[in-house]
């Protein structure tokens, strides 16, 4: 875990390099000290290759490390970043374990309205495209009502065939056929690359879904069906963190604190899911 200003700076430099080069690996000798990673083994008969796929460390408020303005207390810190800065995230790329041909599927609960109005739609699609993971199917749920045309306004022609919008709240019950995780089990196969975003600003409901994905948890004999299908996960957990409560969440928070949030994301990563805090 990156804990000092120097470590965080090096983490950001390495993430920028790997994102710019569409890779999840680096030969930097100090990468293990500032980045998290997945230990990967590729096996073919009796032959195997071991390597590491890196991901940003879990730091700060599960946003950019410099989102929280602490410059009044620590003068050596860089200027605070916008809370919607995504430059610290290290997403998957089509390499290594992801190199084999497979469908790329994205499911988004709380997508907003308008392709360019937020990062939920265009940023995810275009970032994956640059990293060799063109979306074959994309499913978006948004509770805020909008005229039909507005739901697809601005969607580029190259994504239109793959795009499905549901202008409804995501039902909370996993048994409901319209629930995002229920849909996931109907359309995805283990060999697919599946990315999921959960951000409906309803902590109690999201907590149920998170618990279902974690299942029995890392190291237990049975991984949940959802964990077997999901490769990458974005989630905005509304934990009790004063800077975010003051600016954005207000009373829409659960009972967890930052330590709990970090522990949950560690559990996802132990399950092999590339997990990131969302904005």
N, C-alpha and C positions, 0 to 999 in steps of 0.2 A: 504494500500500500504506500502511495506517495504521501508523505507527511510534512516535509519541509518545503519552503518556497523553492529551493533549488531542485528538489525532487519533482515538484509539480511542473516547474518550467521544463525540465527534461522530458517528463511525460507528455506535455503538450507538443513539444518539438517532435518526438517520436511518432505520436498519433498523426500529426500533420504530414510527416514524411510518408507513413504507411497509407494514409488516406489518399495522398497525392499520387502514390505509385500503385494504388489498387492492390494492396497486399495485406496480409494479416501477420506477416513474419518480418523479422529484422535480424541483422547480424550484429547489432550494437551490443557490446559486451556488458553494458550496464542496464539493459532492458529489464531483466528480472527484478531489479531493485526498485523500479518505479512503475512498472506495469503489471497487471494481472495477466494470466495466460491459461490456455487450455492445453493440456498434454495430449497430443494426438498420435495414434499409432495406425499406420496403413499396413494392412496385412494382405499378402497374396501367397497362398500356400504356406511354405515354411519361411518365406522371406518377409521381413517387416522393416518399416522405416518409422522412426520416432522424431517428432518435431513439435514446436510450440506455435500456437496461434494466439496472438496477443490481443488484449482488449484494455480499454482505459481502466485505471484503478478507481475504486469507489471512494470519492472524496467529497468534502464540503456538504452541500445540501442536496446532493444527487443532481446537481446542475454543474455548469462551468465552475471550476474551483474559485474563480474570482467574482462570482455573482454577488456574494454577500460582501457588503462594503465594511471592511475592517480597517481601512486606512487611517481612521482617527486614532486607532490603538497601536497599529504597526506601520510605521512610516516607510518600511522597505517593500511594501506590497505594491504591485502594479495597480493602475486605476481599475475600479470595479467594472465588470462586464454586464451587458444586458442579460436579463434573465432568460431570454430566448436565444442565446448564443449556443450553437451546436458544435463548435469547432473542437471540443474536447472528446466528442464521441468517435469511437472506432468501430465501424460497422463491418459486417461480413463481406467477403469478396469471393468471386468464383475462382478458387484456387484450392490446392490441397484436397481436403475432404469434400469440398464443394465443387471440384472440377468436373465430375461426371455429369452428363446431361440430365437435367431434372427440371420439373416445373417450379416456377417461383410464384408463391402465393402470399398476398398481403391482406390481412384483415384488420380493420380499424374501427374501434368503438369510441365514438366521440370525434368524428372526422371534421366537424364544422361544415360551413357552406362556402363553396367557391374554391376552385383549384389553387389560385394564387393568394388567397386571403390568409392562409396559415401554412405552417410547415407540415401539417399532417398528411397532406396529399402530394403536392409537387416535390417537396424536399426529399421525402422518402423515395418516391418513384425515380427521381432524377439521380439521387445519390446511388441507389442500387444499380441503375443503368450504367453509371460510370464505373461501377465495380463489377460489371459483367453479369449482373443479376437482373435482367429485364423482366418486368412483371408480366406473367402470363394470365394471372387473375388477381383482381383487387376488389375487395368488398368493403364498403363504407356504410357505417350507421351514424345517423345524426338525428337527435330528438327535436331540435329547433325546426319548425315548419318553414318551408320555402316553396315557391312555385316550381313546378317540375323542371323548367328550363334552367333555373338557377342552380339546380343540383349538379348539372353537368357543364355549366358555363366555364369555358376556358380549358376543359380537358383536351389535351392534344390528340390529334387523330391517331397517333401511334398507340395511345393507351385506351382509346374509346372502346374497342372491341373487348378489352379485358376488364372494363370497369362496370361495377354494379353498385348502385346507391339504394339504401333503405332509409327513407325519411321517417323513421320511427325510433322511439327509445329502444335500446336493447333490453329485451325481457331479462329479468334477473335470474329466473329459474333455468338451471342447466338442462332440464328436461324439455324446455320449450324449443321447438324447431327453429325459432327465429333468434335464439341466443347465439352469440358469437362463437362460443366454444362448441356448442352443439353443431353449428354449421361447419366449423373446422373439422370435426370428426367425419362429416359426410363428404367432404371434398378433397381432403388431403391424404397422402400416403407417406409412410416413413421416409421414402426416398426423395420426396419433394423438399424444396427449401421453403420453409414457412416462417413468416414474420408476423407478429401480432402486436397491436398497440391498444392499451386499455387506458382510457382517460374520459370517463363520463361524469366526473366531479360528483360521484356518489360513493364515498369511502366504504360504507357498509356493504354495498353490493359488490364493489370491486374486491373487497376482502374475501368474499365468498369465492369469487372466481380464482383469486390468487391461491387460496387454500386448496381448491380443486386441482390446480396445475401442479402445485407442490406435492400433493398426495401424501404419501408416507414420508417424503423427504429424502434428502441425500443419504446414501448408504443403506437404505432400506431395500428389501427384496423386490418390491413392486413399484415401478415408476407409473405414474398416472398416464392414461392414454394421451392426455393433452401434452404432457412433458415429452412423450415419445415422438410427437408430431412437430412441436415448436422448436425452431432453431434459433430465433432471435425474438426478443421481447422488449417493448418499450412500455413503461408504466409510470404515471405520475402518482406517487403515493402522497396523500395529504396527511403527513405526520405533524406532530406538534413542534413547530419550528417558527419562532416568532417573526423573523424577517419575512417569511412567505405568508404567514397569517396576516401580517399587517398590510402587505401590498396586494395580496391576491386571494388567499383562501378564506380569510375571515374565520367564520365558525365551521366551515366545511372541512373538518379534520376528524381523524379517528383518534384512538387513545394511544397510538404508538408515538415514540420519540425517534430521534435520528439513529440511535443505536439499533432499534428494532428494524428500521427501514434498511440500514446497511446489512443487517443479518439476513433479512429476507432476500435481498439481491445476491448475497453470497450463496444462499441456498439454491437459487436459480442457476448460478454459475457452476456450483457443484454438480448439478444435474446435466450440465453440458449446454445450457441455454445462454446465449449471449444476451445479457440483460443490461438495460440502460435506463436511468431515470429520465422521464419525459418532462416537457415544459408545459 
